[in-house]
Every structure is written in C-alpha cells, then in structure tokens.
Amino acid sequence: MARDDRFIKVYSQGKLTGTEIWVDRETGVNYLFHASGYAGGLTPLLKKDGTPVITLNADGDWE
C-alpha cells in the first residue's frame, strides 16, 4: 500500500461473497462494502444512533 492511498482496508471476510470495511484516511469514516458475484454495494458504516463510525489513528486523526 502506498502511503498516499486515501482508503485502507481494515477488515475482510469471505471469498465468493465478500464483506470488507474500508476507512477513509482523510475523514476516518468507515465504509461497508459487500460483493456477491458481479454485484456490490458500498455504504457508510453507522452506529446505533445513525451517526457514522469514525476511526482515528494513534495521533487522534488521519492526517
């Protein structure tokens, strides 16, 4: 992975039907990606209250 990649994959499950979680390094927002065959979808990963899941690095940000 190049250091300047905006998105990083932090979780992956499955082979034929795959589920992944990606983090936007600029905002920390987590996205859920699910693929099955030739179809796939991407959506922000949300907490119980409807706000997006934010992941921060050790410095408290992604910058």
Secondary structure, DSSP 8 states (H G I E B T S, - for coil): --TT-SEEEEEEE-SSEEEEEEEETTT-BEEEEEEETTEEEEEE-B-TTS-B-B---TTSS--
